[in-house]
Amino acid sequence: MSGLIGVVLATVAVVAAGLLFLRTDAGTLARNIRLAGPVLIALTGFVLMLLGRVGLGVPLLILGVGSLAGNFALRARQPSSTARKRSTVRTAAIEMELDHASGALEGLVLAGRFEQRTLGSLSLNDLLAFRGELAGDGESLQLLETYLDGRFPAWRKDADADSGDGKGGAPRSGPMSKEEAYKVLGLETGATAADVRKAHRRLMQRLHPDVGGSSFLAARINEAKDILLSDHE
């Protein structure tokens, strides 16, 4: 009787594995293949125990379960490959984040009447009013106009002609720090030269002016790369 139960359980396991294979996407399946060995070992040990081969089944079950637990622990310690990377560009009045995956920009107002409001929560009229407050801050003005270009492509037609051409002429507040450079490229402190080049290449593919990106952000990304790579030369 125990033998029949073991055969039935094994058959059910095989059928379930087949259904899982058919319904699982390729990426998830590739990750789960590494778990298949320990699962099969544990299942074999369990079936042998049901068949009365306890001396052989118990070690296999322990080995399979132990290997499976080790794999899960290793995956838990590793950073998620699907974690969303973000780059941060900060000026005196705005902190802007770029989502690497989607290319979406979102910003936080750091000064002025809309302080602590996100740019996404502001209407076009609010954003144009905020733009008027940035007349003396060239960097913040360019960053805001980059956001406006993405969210309201025709905004310049509605902008007040007296507000200027939007280029901004205020001098830089100072050279970019290494900490800021890491944030611009979306990297952790101490990233390798290869990581810096990879992040720079990925961002420029989205933000280079030749592909409709922002010349201001592209310049900041290039500056961040140069600062971080200077340590590796």
C-alpha positions in Angstrom: 0.0 0.0 0.0 2.8 2.4 0.9 4.4 1.6 -2.5 1.2 2.6 -4.3 1.0 5.9 -2.3 4.6 6.7 -3.2 4.0 6.1 -6.9 0.9 8.3 -6.8 2.7 11.1 -5.0 5.6 10.9 -7.5 3.1 11.0 -10.4 1.3 14.0 -9.0 4.7 15.8 -8.5 5.7 15.2 -12.1 2.3 16.5 -13.4 2.5 19.5 -11.2 6.0 20.3 -12.4 4.9 20.0 -16.0 2.0 22.4 -15.4 4.4 24.8 -13.7 6.8 24.6 -16.6 4.1 25.5 -19.1 2.8 28.5 -17.0 6.0 30.0 -16.0 7.7 32.8 -17.9 11.3 32.2 -19.1 13.0 34.5 -16.6 11.3 33.0 -13.6 11.8 29.5 -14.9 15.6 30.1 -15.3 15.8 31.3 -11.7 13.8 28.2 -10.5 15.9 25.7 -12.4 18.6 26.1 -9.7 16.1 24.9 -7.1 15.1 21.8 -9.0 18.0 19.6 -7.9 17.4 19.9 -4.1 13.6 19.5 -4.6 14.1 16.3 -6.6 16.5 14.9 -4.0 14.1 15.7 -1.2 11.2 14.2 -3.1 13.2 11.0 -3.8 14.0 10.7 -0.1 10.4 11.2 0.8 9.2 8.5 -1.6 11.9 6.1 -0.4 10.7 6.6 3.2 7.1 5.7 2.1 8.4 2.6 0.5 10.1 1.5 3.7 13.7 2.4 2.7 14.1 4.7 5.7 17.9 4.3 5.9 18.3 5.7 2.4 15.3 8.0 2.3 16.1 10.0 5.5 19.6 11.2 4.4 18.3 12.1 0.9 15.4 14.1 2.4 17.8 15.9 4.8 20.2 16.6 2.0 17.5 18.0 -0.3 15.9 20.2 2.4 19.2 21.5 3.6 20.3 22.4 0.0 17.0 24.1 -0.6 17.3 26.2 2.5 20.8 27.2 1.6 19.7 28.4 -1.9 16.9 30.5 -0.4 19.3 32.0 2.1 21.8 32.9 -0.6 19.1 34.5 -2.7 17.9 36.5 0.3 21.4 37.9 0.8 21.9 38.9 -2.9 20.6 42.3 -4.1 17.5 42.0 -6.3 18.3 42.3 -10.0 14.9 43.8 -10.5 15.4 46.6 -8.0 14.6 49.9 -9.7 17.7 52.1 -10.2 17.3 55.8 -9.8 19.6 58.8 -10.5 19.3 62.0 -8.5 20.2 65.5 -9.7 20.0 68.3 -7.1 20.1 72.0 -7.4 19.4 74.8 -5.0 15.6 74.7 -5.6 14.8 71.2 -7.0 15.8 67.6 -6.4 15.0 65.5 -9.5 15.0 61.7 -9.8 15.2 59.7 -13.0 13.9 56.1 -13.1 16.4 54.2 -15.2 13.8 51.6 -16.3 11.1 53.9 -17.5 13.0 57.1 -18.1 10.4 59.0 -16.0 11.4 62.1 -14.2 9.9 63.2 -10.8 11.1 66.1 -8.7 10.7 67.7 -5.3 10.6 71.5 -4.7 13.2 72.5 -2.1 12.5 76.2 -1.9 9.9 78.8 -2.8 6.1 78.9 -2.4 5.8 75.3 -3.5 8.4 73.9 -1.1 8.1 70.2 -0.3 5.6 69.7 -3.1 6.4 67.2 -5.9 6.5 68.5 -9.4 3.9 65.8 -10.4 1.4 67.3 -8.0 1.7 70.8 -9.6 -0.5 72.0 -12.5 1.1 73.7 -15.5 0.1 77.1 -14.2 1.8 76.2 -10.8 4.9 75.1 -12.6 5.1 78.2 -14.7 4.7 80.3 -11.5 7.5 78.3 -9.9 9.6 78.9 -13.1 9.2 82.6 -12.6 10.7 82.3 -9.1 13.9 80.8 -10.6 15.0 83.7 -12.7 18.3 84.0 -10.7 19.0 80.2 -10.5 20.1 79.0 -13.9 20.6 75.4 -12.8 17.2 75.0 -11.2 15.6 76.8 -14.1 17.1 74.4 -16.6 16.2 71.4 -14.5 12.6 72.6 -14.2 12.4 73.2 -18.0 13.7 69.7 -18.7 10.8 68.4 -16.6 8.3 70.7 -18.4 9.5 69.5 -21.8 8.8 65.9 -20.9 5.4 66.5 -19.2 4.0 69.4 -21.2 5.8 69.4 -24.6 4.0 72.6 -25.8 4.4 74.5 -22.6 6.8 77.1 -24.1 3.9 78.4 -26.3 2.0 79.3 -23.2 4.9 80.7 -21.2 5.2 84.4 -20.4 7.5 86.0 -23.0 9.0 88.2 -20.3 10.3 85.2 -18.4 13.2 84.9 -20.8 14.4 82.2 -23.2 14.7 79.6 -20.5 18.4 79.0 -21.0 19.4 80.4 -17.6 22.6 82.4 -17.1 23.4 82.1 -13.4 26.8 80.7 -12.6 27.3 77.3 -11.1 27.1 77.1 -7.3 30.3 75.1 -7.3 31.9 71.9 -8.7 30.0 68.6 -8.4 31.0 66.6 -5.4 31.8 62.9 -5.6 28.7 62.1 -3.4 26.5 64.0 -5.9 28.2 62.3 -8.8 27.3 58.9 -7.4 23.7 60.0 -7.1 23.6 61.4 -10.6 24.7 58.0 -12.0 22.5 56.1 -9.5 25.5 54.3 -8.0 26.6 53.3 -4.5 29.6 55.0 -3.1 32.8 53.1 -4.1 31.4 51.8 -7.4 34.0 50.4 -9.8 35.1 52.2 -13.0 33.3 49.5 -15.0 30.1 50.3 -13.0 30.5 54.0 -13.7 31.0 53.5 -17.4 28.0 51.1 -17.6 25.7 53.5 -15.7 26.9 56.5 -17.9 26.3 54.5 -21.1 22.8 53.4 -20.0 21.7 56.9 -19.0 23.1 58.6 -22.1 21.1 56.2 -24.2 18.0 57.7 -22.7 19.0 61.3 -22.1 21.4 62.3 -25.0 20.0 65.3 -26.9 20.4 63.3 -30.2 17.7 60.9 -29.0 15.4 63.7 -27.7 16.9 63.9 -24.3 18.0 66.8 -22.1 21.3 68.6 -22.9 21.3 69.8 -19.2 21.0 66.3 -17.7 23.4 64.9 -20.3 26.0 67.5 -19.3 25.5 66.6 -15.6 25.9 62.9 -16.4 29.1 63.5 -18.3 30.4 65.6 -15.5 29.6 62.9 -12.9 31.4 60.2 -15.0 34.5 62.4 -15.4 34.7 63.1 -11.6 34.3 59.4 -10.6 36.7 58.1 -13.3 39.4 60.6 -12.3 40.1 58.3 -9.3 40.8 55.4 -11.6 43.3 57.0 -13.9 
